[in-house]
Amino acid sequence: MGRVRRVLTGPLAIAVLVVAVTGAGFGLYWFQPWKLWQDETVQEALPGAVGGSAPPASAPAGAPSDEPSGQSVPATGPHTVASGELISHEHATSGTVKLVRLADGSHVVRLENLDTSNGPDLRVWLTDAPVRRGSAGWHVFDDGEHVSLGRLKGNRGSQNYVLPADVDPSDYRSVSIWCDRFDVSFGAAELART
């Protein structure tokens, strides 16, 4: 009995306990399992969206116009150049992805009505990879060219991700909700030009 007590309180037992606690702490940090039960909803308006109408940019205020009295020409606003529906990969994922050109010529990737699982280190990637259904599509997005547009702001809602000025959106054909921690796609959408 005394020998068992000595083993349980000896240096070996303390070393095993330290390794177990360290391993559990690392596992919690790495996998972040609590995120599976936490939803983050983000609702952003489309940048540069124009509500209503405005006079034409070429005509100064008060100048005569070709338009009938009381009417005005809508201002040039954002327009969708490509879009697609998200499909599920590693986790159930749904929503719409739009590539939007803003009035100033810049582009944003817009996620609308996104619904996916939360997870560690989720990113929004613009990629040149084709979208494949099922597990065949889980790992293809880091094989070719991709641009990380930043961390996923929330696993639910409608959000905007600005493309860097030096990125030509015509070089890319899909968007993935990418888990950088485990190199896997949670879901992706093929962008069809409109």
KEVOMAR-146462 format. One record per atom (N, C-alpha, C, O, CB): x, y, z; residue in one letter. Coordinates in steps of 0.2 Angstrom, whole numbers, plus 5000, padded with zeros to 4 digits. Glycine has a CB too. Layout:
<atoms>
XYZA ...
</atoms>
This chain:
<atoms>
500449945000M 500050005000M 500450065000M 500350114996M 499550005006M 501050065004G 501450125004G 501850134998G 501950194996G 501950115010G 501950074994R 502350084988R 501850114983R 502150154979R 502550014986R 501250094983V 500750134978V 500750204979V 500750244975V 500050094978V 500650224986R 500650294987R 501250334985R 501150384983R 500550304995R 501850304986R 502450334984R 502450344976R 502750394974R 503050294986R 502250294972V 502250304965V 501750354963V 501850394958V 502050234962V 501150364966L 500650414964L 500850484966L 500650534963L 500050394968L 501350494971T 501550554973T 502250574971T 502550624973T 501450564980T 502550524967G 503250534965G 503350574959G 502850604957G 503550464964G 504050584957P 504150624952P 503850604945P 503650644941P 504950634951P 503750534944L 503450514938L 502750534938L 502450554932L 503550434938L 502350524943A 501650544943A 501650624942A 501150644938A 501350534950A 502050664944I 502050734943I 502150754936I 501850794933I 502550774948I 502650714933A 502850724926A 502250704921A 502050744917A 503450684924A 501850654923V 501350634919V 500750684920V 500450694915V 501050564921V 500650704926L 500150754927L 500250824923L 499850854920L 500050774934L 500850844923V 501050904919V 500950894912V 500750944908V 501850924921V 501150834909V 501050824902V 500350824900V 500150844895V 501450754900V 499950784904A 499250784903A 498850854903A 498450864899A 498850734908A 499050894908V 498750964908V 498951004902V 498551044899V 498950994915V 499651004901T 499851034895T 499551014888T 499351054884T 500651034894T 499450954887G 499150924882G 498450944881G 498250964876G 499250844882G 498050944887A 497350964887A 497351044885A 496851064881A 497050954893A 497751084888G 497751154886G 497951164879G 497551204876G 498251184890G 498451134876F 498551134869F 497951114865F 497851144860F 499251094867F 497651054866G 497151034862G 496551084862G 496251094857G 496850964865G 496351114868L 495851164869L 496051224864L 495551254861L 495751184876L 496651244865Y 496851304860Y 496751284853Y 496551324849Y 497551324862Y 497051224851W 497051214844W 496351194841W 496251224835W 497551144843W 495951164844F 495351144842F 494751194843F 494251194839F 495151074844F 494851224849Q 494351274851Q 493651244850Q 493151274846Q 494351344847Q 493451194853P 492851154853P 492251204855P 491651184852P 492851094856P 492351244859W 491751294861W 491451334855W 490851354856W 491951334867W 491851344850K 491551384844K 491051344841K 490651374837K 492151394840K 490951274841L 490451244838L 489751264841L 489251254838L 490551164839L 489751294847W 489151314850W 489051384850W 488551414853W 489051284857W 489451424847Q 489451494847Q 489351524840Q 489751504836Q 490051524850Q 488851564839D 488751594833D 488851664833D 488751694838D 487951584831D 489151694828E 489351764828E 488951784821E 489151774816E 490151774827E 488451834822T 488151854817T 488351924815T 488451974820T 487351864818T 488551944809V 488752004807V 488352024801V 488251994796V 489552004805V 487952084801Q 487552114796Q 487852184794Q 487852234797Q 486852124798Q 488152184788E 488452244785E 488052264778E 487852214775E 489152234783E 487952324777A 487652354771A 488252344766A 488852354767A 487352424772A 487952344760L 488452344754L 488752414754L 488352464754L 488052324747L 489452424753P 489752484753P 489552524747P 489552494741P 490452484754P 489452584747G 489252624741G 488552614738G 488452644733G 489752614736G 488152584742A 487452574740A 487152644740A 487152674745A 487052514744A 486752654735V 486452724734V 485652714735V 485352674732V 486552754727V 485452744740G 484752744741G 484352804738G 484552864739G 484552744749G 483952794733G 483552844730G 483952864723G 484352824721G 483552904734G 483852924721S 484152944714S 484553004715S 484353044720S 483652944709S 484953024711A 485353084711A 485353114704A 485253074699A 486053074714A 485553184703P 485553204697P 486153184693P 486653154697P 485653284697P 486153184687P 486753154683P 487453194685P 487353254686P 486653154675P 487953154685A 488553184687A 488853234682A 489153284685A 489153124688A 488653234676S 488853284671S 488553344671S 488753394669S 488853254664S 487953344674A 487553404674A 487553444681A 487453414686A 486753394672A 487753504681P 487753544687P 487053554690P 486653554686P 488153614687P 487053564697A 486453574700A 486053634697A 486353684696A 486453574708A 485453624695G 485053684692G 485053684685G 484753724682G 485253744696G 485553644682A 485653654674A 485053614671A 484753564674A 486353624672A 484853634665P 484353604661P 484553524660P 485153514659P 484153634655P 484053484659S 484253414658S 483753394653S 483253414651S 484153374665S 483953334650D 483553304644D 483053264647D 482553244644D 484053254640D 483053244654E 482553204657E 481953254658E 481953314659E 482853184664E 481353214658P 480653254659P 480753284666P 481053254671P 480053204659P 480353334667S 480353374674S 480153324679S 479653284679S 479853434673S 480453334685G 480353294691G 480653224691G 480653184696G 479553274691G 481053204686Q 481353144686Q 482153154686Q 482353204684Q 481153094680Q 482453104689S 483253114689S 483553044687S 483152994687S 483453134696S 484153044685V 484452984683V 484852954689V 485152994693V 485053004677V 484752884690P 485052854696P 485752864695P 486052854690P 484852784696P 486152874701A 486852874701A 487152804700A 486852754701A 487052904708A 487752804697T 488052744696T 488252714703T 488552744707T 488652754691T 488052654704G 488152624710G 488452554709G 488752534704G 487552614714G 488552514715P 488852454714P 488452404710P 487852404710P 488952414721P 488752354706H 488452304702H 488752244703H 489352234703H 488352334695H 488352184703T 488652124703T 488952094697T 488652104691T 488152074706T 489552074697V 489952054691V 489951974691V 490051944685V 490652084690V 489851944696A 489851874697A 489551854703A 489551884708A 490651844696A 489251794703S 488951764709S 488851694709S 488951654704S 488251794710S 488751664715G 488651594716G 488351574722G 488351614727G 489351554715G 488151514723E 487851484729E 488351444733E 488651404730E 487151444728E 488351454739L 488851414743L 488551344744L 488051324745L 488951444750L 489051294743I 488951224745I 489351204751I 489851234752I 489051174738I 489051144754S 489451124760S 490051084758S 490051044753S 488951084764S 490551084762H 491151044762H 491151014769H 490750974771H 491751084760H 491651034773E 491851004779E 491251014784E 491050974788E 492451034783E 490851074784H 490351084788H 489751114784H 489851134778H 490551144793H 489151104786A 488551124782A 488651204781A 488651244786A 487851114786A 488551224775T 488651294774T 488151314768T 488051274763T 489351304771T 487851374769S 487351394764S 487451474764S 487651504768S 486651374765S 487151504758G 487151574757G 487351584750G 487451544746G 487651604762G 487451654748T 487551674742T 488251714742T 488351754747T 487051714739T 488651704737V 489251744736V 489151794730V 488951764725V 489951704736V 489351854731K 489351904725K 490051934725K 490251954730K 488751954726K 490251944719L 490851984717L 490552054715L 490252054709L 491351954712L 490652104718V 490252164717V 490852224715V 491352234719V 489852194723V 490652254710R 491152314708R 490752374710R 490152384709R 491252314700R 491152414714L 490852474717L 490952534712L 491352524707L 491252494724L 490652584713A 490652644709A 491352674708A 491452704703A 490152704712A 491752664713D 492452694712D 492952644708D 493552654708D 492752704719D 492652584706G 493052534702G 493352484706G 493652434704G 493652574699G 493352484713S 493552434717S 493052374718S 492552384715S 493752464724S 493252324720H 492852264721H 492852234728H 493252244732H 493152204716H 492252204730V 492152174736V 491852104735V 491452094730V 491752214741V 492052054739V 491651994739V 491152004745V 491352014750V 492151934740V 490551994743R 489951994748R 489651934749R 489451894744R 489452044745R 489651914755L 489251854758L 488651874760L 488551914764L 489751814763L 488051844757E 487451864759E 487051794762E 487051744759E 487051884753E 486751814768N 486351754771N 486851694773N 486551634772N 485751734767N 487451714774L 487951654776L 487651614782L 487451644787L 488651684777L 487751554782D 487551514788D 488051454788D 487951404783D 486851484788D 488551454792T 489051394792T 489251384800T 488951424804T 489651414788T 489651334801S 489851324808S 490451374810S 490751394805S 490151254809S 490451384816N 491051424818N 491651384819N 491551324820N 490851464825N 492251404819G 492851364819G 493451414820G 493351474820G 492851324813G 493951374822P 494551414823P 494951434816P 494951394811P 495051374827P 495151504816D 495551524810D 495151524804D 495451494799D 496151494810D 494551544803L 494151544797L 494351604793L 494351654796L 493451534798L 494451594786R 494651644782R 494151644776R 493851594774R 495351644779R 494151704772V 493751704766V 494351704760V 494751754760V 493251764765V 494251654756W 494751654751W 494451664744W 493951634743W 495151584751W 494751704740L 494651704733L 495151664729L 495751664730L 494651784730L 494851614725T 495351564722T 495251544715T 494751574712T 495251494726T 495751514712D 495651494705D 495451424704D 495451394699D 496351504701D 495251394710A 495051324710A 494351304708A 493951354710A 495251284717A 494251254705P 493551234703P 493151214710P 493551184714P 493451184698P 492551224710V 492151194716V 491951124715V 491651114710V 491551244718V 492151084719R 491951014719R 491450994725R 491551014730R 492550964719R 490950954723R 490550934729R 490850874733R 491250844731R 489850904726R 490550874739G 490850824744G 491550824746G 491850884745G 490750754740G 491750774749S 492450774752S 493050784746S 493550804748S 492650714755S 492850774740A 493350794735A 493550864734A 494050884732A 493050764728A 493050904737G 493150984736G 493451014743G 493551074743G 492551014735G 493550974748W 493850994754W 494451034754W 494551074758W 493850944759W 494951004750H 495651024751H 495951054744H 496551064744H 496050964753H 495551074739V 495851094733V 496051164733V 496351184728V 495351084728V 495751204737F 495851274736F 496551304738F 496651364736F 495351314741F 496951264741D 497651294743D 498151264738D 498751274738D 497851274750D 497851224733D 498351194728D 498551244722D 499051234720D 497951134724D 498151294721G 498251344716G 498351414719G 498551424724G 497751344710G 498151464715E 498151534717E 497551544721E 497051524720E 498251574711E 497751584727H 497151604731H 497451674734H 497951684735H 496951554736H 496951714736V 497051774740V 496551774746V 495951764746V 496851834735V 496951784752S 496551784758S 496251854759S 496651904759S 496951764764S 495551864759L 495251924760L 495151944768L 494851994769L 494651924757L 495451904772G 495451914779G 495051864783G 494751814780G 495151984780G 495051874790R 494651824794R 493851834793R 493651884791R 494751844801R 493551774793L 492851774793L 492551814798L 492751804804L 492551704793L 492151864797K 491951914802K 491351884807K 491351894813K 491651974799K 491051834804G 490451804808G 490251744804G 490251744798G 489951844810G 490051694807N 489851634804N 489151634801N 488851584798N 489951564808N 488751694803R 488151704800R 488051774798R 488351824801R 487551684805R 487551784793G 487451854791G 487651874784G 487851834780G 487751904796G 487751944783S 487951964777S 488552014778S 488552064782S 487352004773S 489052004774Q 489752034776Q 490052054769Q 489952024764Q 490151994780Q 490552104770N 490952124764N 491652114765N 491952124771N 490752194762N 492052094760Y 492752084760Y 493052114754Y 492952104749Y 492952004760Y 493452164756V 493752214750V 494352174747V 494752144750V 494052274753V 494352174740L 494952144736L 495452194736L 495352254735L 494652124729L 496052174737P 496652224737P 496652254730P 496452214725P 497352184738P 496952314729A 496952344723A 497352314717A 497152314711A 497152414724A 497852274719D 498252244714D 497952174712D 498252134708D 498952234717D 497352154714V 497052084713V 496552094707V 496152134707V 496752054719V 496652064701D 496252064696D 495752004697D 495851944697D 496552054689D 495052024698P 494551974700P 494451924694P 494151874696P 493952004702P 494551944688S 494451894683S 494951834683S 494851784679S 494551934676S 495451844687D 495951784687D 495651724692D 495951674693D 496651804690D 495151744695Y 494851694701Y 494151674699Y 493751704696Y 494851724708Y 493951614701R 493351584699R 492951554705R 492351534704R 493451524694R 493151564711S 492751534717S 492951564723S 493451604724S 492851454717S 492551564728V 492651584735V 492551524740V 492051494739V 492151644737V 493051524745S 492951474750S 492951504757S 493351544758S 493551424749S 492551474761I 492651484768I 493151434771I 492951374771I 491951484772I 493751454772W 494351414773W 494551414780W 494651464783W 494951434768W 494651354783C 494951344789C 495651344789C 495951284787C 494651284793C 496051394790D 496751394789D 497151354794D 497651324793D 497051464790D 496751334800R 497051294805R 497151224803R 497651194804R 496651294812R 496651194799F 496651124797F 496651114790F 496551064787F 496051094800F 496751174786D 496851164779D 496251134776D 496351084772D 497451134777D 495651154777V 495051124774V 494551174773V 494451224776V 494751074779V 494151164768S 493551214766S 492951194770S 492751134770S 493451214758S 492651244773F 491951234776F 491451234771F 490951194772F 491851284782F 491551274766G 491051274760G 491351324755G 491751364756G 490351304763G 491051324749A 491351364744A 490751374738A 490251344738A 491951324740A 490951424734A 490451444729A 490851454722A 491351494722A 490051504731A 490551424717E 490851444710E 490551514708E 489951524709E 490651384705E 490951554706L 490751624703L 490651614696L 491051604692L 491251674705L 489951624694A 489751634687A 489651704685A 489351744689A 489051594686A 489951724680R 489951794678R 489251814676R 488951774673R 490451804672R 489051874677T 488351894676T 488351944670T 487851974668T 488051924682T 
</atoms>
